[in-house]
Amino acid sequence: MTWIKPSFLWMMYRCGWATKPGQERVLAVRITREGFESALRESCLSHFERDLYADAAAWREKSRSSPVRVQWDPERTPEGRALPWRSLQVGLGGSAVHRYVDKWIVGVEDITEKVRTLRGGDVALLPVERAYPLPVDVAVAVGATTETSR
């Protein structure tokens, strides 16, 4: 499985600002909106959630049949502290990986040097992140809310 991590600060937390062993390079991968939303539409949460699935058996069946997993993890501060809202992580497997590589990717940039410059520096230089405007069907599929406490 390969993961799409849309939150810059969550990714910096995960890779230790490009300092963790095996995670010393950071790539910014640009994908099409259509591809991203397609992945989310066919996704399954990484855990059972009563509000989204009729029962645990329905969730297990969806989990088995979907090539995409989504999970919500706490958003992070530049120092790595958890914030009270969540960021989406999207895991692609099977056929979704092939579509990601062959159709959805429109650009790849090695941003490792930018990450190293930003680490411990001026937070005003961090990329501006905004809430992604999800179509209603996609928001339902991933269990998104407009609340900061997801």
NORRAWO-V672406 format. One record per residue. N is the residue number from 0. PHI is phi in degrees with one decimal (NA if undefined). OMEGA is omega as a letter, one per 30 degrees, with the letter a starting at -180 (* if undefined). D_LAST is the distance of its C-alpha to the last C-alpha in Angstrom with 2 decimals. Layout:
n=N phi=PHI omega=OMEGA d_last=D_LAST
n=N phi=PHI omega=OMEGA d_last=D_LAST
This chain:
n=0 phi=NA omega=l d_last=24.72
n=1 phi=-115.2 omega=a d_last=23.95
n=2 phi=-115.6 omega=l d_last=20.59
n=3 phi=-102.4 omega=a d_last=19.25
n=4 phi=-120.8 omega=a d_last=17.19
n=5 phi=-66.9 omega=a d_last=16.42
n=6 phi=-89.7 omega=l d_last=15.44
n=7 phi=-60.8 omega=a d_last=18.77
n=8 phi=-68.4 omega=l d_last=17.86
n=9 phi=-65.8 omega=l d_last=15.98
n=10 phi=-65.0 omega=l d_last=19.17
n=11 phi=-65.5 omega=l d_last=21.35
n=12 phi=-60.5 omega=a d_last=19.78
n=13 phi=-64.0 omega=a d_last=20.37
n=14 phi=-97.5 omega=a d_last=23.94
n=15 phi=62.6 omega=a d_last=24.87
n=16 phi=54.4 omega=l d_last=25.78
n=17 phi=66.1 omega=l d_last=28.18
n=18 phi=-115.8 omega=a d_last=29.86
n=19 phi=-74.1 omega=l d_last=28.77
n=20 phi=-54.7 omega=a d_last=31.54
n=21 phi=81.3 omega=a d_last=31.20
n=22 phi=-131.0 omega=a d_last=28.56
n=23 phi=-81.8 omega=l d_last=30.94
n=24 phi=-117.4 omega=l d_last=30.54
n=25 phi=-124.3 omega=l d_last=27.56
n=26 phi=-110.0 omega=l d_last=27.67
n=27 phi=-96.8 omega=a d_last=25.86
n=28 phi=-106.9 omega=l d_last=25.83
n=29 phi=-95.4 omega=l d_last=25.71
n=30 phi=-126.9 omega=a d_last=25.00
n=31 phi=-71.0 omega=l d_last=25.36
n=32 phi=-60.6 omega=a d_last=22.60
n=33 phi=-61.4 omega=l d_last=24.10
n=34 phi=-64.7 omega=l d_last=23.89
n=35 phi=-60.1 omega=a d_last=20.28
n=36 phi=-68.7 omega=l d_last=19.27
n=37 phi=-61.8 omega=l d_last=21.77
n=38 phi=-60.5 omega=a d_last=20.24
n=39 phi=-65.3 omega=l d_last=16.75
n=40 phi=-61.2 omega=a d_last=18.54
n=41 phi=-97.1 omega=a d_last=20.27
n=42 phi=-81.8 omega=l d_last=17.54
n=43 phi=-134.2 omega=l d_last=16.44
n=44 phi=-62.0 omega=a d_last=13.48
n=45 phi=-74.6 omega=l d_last=15.01
n=46 phi=-144.0 omega=l d_last=14.39
n=47 phi=-68.8 omega=l d_last=14.91
n=48 phi=-131.9 omega=a d_last=12.22
n=49 phi=-54.9 omega=a d_last=14.11
n=50 phi=-72.4 omega=a d_last=12.41
n=51 phi=-105.8 omega=a d_last=13.35
n=52 phi=-124.4 omega=a d_last=16.68
n=53 phi=-56.7 omega=l d_last=19.67
n=54 phi=-163.7 omega=a d_last=20.30
n=55 phi=-62.2 omega=l d_last=20.37
n=56 phi=-65.4 omega=l d_last=23.50
n=57 phi=-64.7 omega=l d_last=21.98
n=58 phi=-63.0 omega=l d_last=19.20
n=59 phi=-60.5 omega=l d_last=22.05
n=60 phi=-65.3 omega=l d_last=24.11
n=61 phi=-62.4 omega=l d_last=21.49
n=62 phi=-62.0 omega=l d_last=20.91
n=63 phi=-67.7 omega=a d_last=24.69
n=64 phi=-93.4 omega=a d_last=25.26
n=65 phi=-95.8 omega=l d_last=22.62
n=66 phi=-84.1 omega=a d_last=23.55
n=67 phi=-126.4 omega=l d_last=20.01
n=68 phi=-114.8 omega=l d_last=17.19
n=69 phi=-125.2 omega=l d_last=13.66
n=70 phi=-143.0 omega=l d_last=11.40
n=71 phi=-109.6 omega=l d_last=8.34
n=72 phi=-120.4 omega=a d_last=9.87
n=73 phi=-58.3 omega=l d_last=9.62
n=74 phi=-64.9 omega=a d_last=11.08
n=75 phi=-123.5 omega=l d_last=14.60
n=76 phi=-84.6 omega=l d_last=17.28
n=77 phi=-58.0 omega=l d_last=20.70
n=78 phi=-85.7 omega=l d_last=21.87
n=79 phi=96.5 omega=l d_last=19.21
n=80 phi=-73.5 omega=l d_last=17.38
n=81 phi=-69.2 omega=l d_last=13.68
n=82 phi=-103.0 omega=a d_last=11.59
n=83 phi=-79.5 omega=l d_last=8.72
n=84 phi=-122.3 omega=a d_last=6.32
n=85 phi=-113.6 omega=l d_last=6.36
n=86 phi=-118.1 omega=a d_last=9.23
n=87 phi=-83.0 omega=l d_last=10.52
n=88 phi=-120.0 omega=a d_last=13.74
n=89 phi=-121.0 omega=l d_last=16.15
n=90 phi=-97.6 omega=a d_last=19.07
n=91 phi=-106.9 omega=l d_last=22.18
n=92 phi=-134.5 omega=l d_last=25.01
n=93 phi=49.2 omega=a d_last=28.21
n=94 phi=-62.9 omega=a d_last=28.88
n=95 phi=-66.1 omega=l d_last=25.75
n=96 phi=-64.3 omega=a d_last=27.20
n=97 phi=-63.4 omega=l d_last=30.45
n=98 phi=-66.9 omega=l d_last=28.93
n=99 phi=-57.8 omega=a d_last=26.92
n=100 phi=-70.4 omega=a d_last=30.17
n=101 phi=-86.7 omega=a d_last=32.57
n=102 phi=-126.0 omega=a d_last=30.84
n=103 phi=-87.8 omega=a d_last=27.55
n=104 phi=-70.7 omega=l d_last=28.47
n=105 phi=-118.8 omega=l d_last=30.25
n=106 phi=-176.0 omega=l d_last=30.58
n=107 phi=-135.9 omega=l d_last=30.33
n=108 phi=-132.4 omega=l d_last=30.94
n=109 phi=-79.3 omega=a d_last=31.52
n=110 phi=-107.8 omega=a d_last=29.78
n=111 phi=-55.1 omega=a d_last=30.74
n=112 phi=-65.1 omega=l d_last=33.12
n=113 phi=-62.4 omega=l d_last=30.66
n=114 phi=-61.4 omega=l d_last=28.15
n=115 phi=-63.5 omega=l d_last=31.00
n=116 phi=-67.3 omega=a d_last=31.95
n=117 phi=-73.9 omega=a d_last=28.48
n=118 phi=-56.3 omega=l d_last=27.98
n=119 phi=71.2 omega=a d_last=28.55
n=120 phi=-101.9 omega=a d_last=29.63
n=121 phi=-72.7 omega=a d_last=28.83
n=122 phi=-65.9 omega=l d_last=25.09
n=123 phi=-65.3 omega=a d_last=26.33
n=124 phi=-86.6 omega=a d_last=27.41
n=125 phi=-66.6 omega=l d_last=23.97
n=126 phi=-61.5 omega=l d_last=22.83
n=127 phi=-78.2 omega=l d_last=20.90
n=128 phi=-116.5 omega=l d_last=17.47
n=129 phi=-124.9 omega=l d_last=15.87
n=130 phi=-61.7 omega=a d_last=12.94
n=131 phi=-81.8 omega=a d_last=14.38
n=132 phi=-77.0 omega=a d_last=15.44
n=133 phi=-85.0 omega=l d_last=14.70
n=134 phi=-60.2 omega=a d_last=17.09
n=135 phi=-54.7 omega=a d_last=15.76
n=136 phi=-64.3 omega=l d_last=16.96
n=137 phi=-72.5 omega=l d_last=15.26
n=138 phi=-58.5 omega=l d_last=11.79
n=139 phi=-64.1 omega=a d_last=12.51
n=140 phi=-60.7 omega=a d_last=13.94
n=141 phi=-102.3 omega=l d_last=11.05
n=142 phi=72.7 omega=a d_last=8.35
n=143 phi=-76.9 omega=l d_last=6.94
n=144 phi=-131.1 omega=l d_last=5.96
n=145 phi=-94.8 omega=l d_last=7.73
n=146 phi=-78.5 omega=l d_last=5.83
n=147 phi=-80.9 omega=a d_last=5.80
n=148 phi=-102.2 omega=a d_last=3.82
n=149 phi=3.9 omega=* d_last=0.00
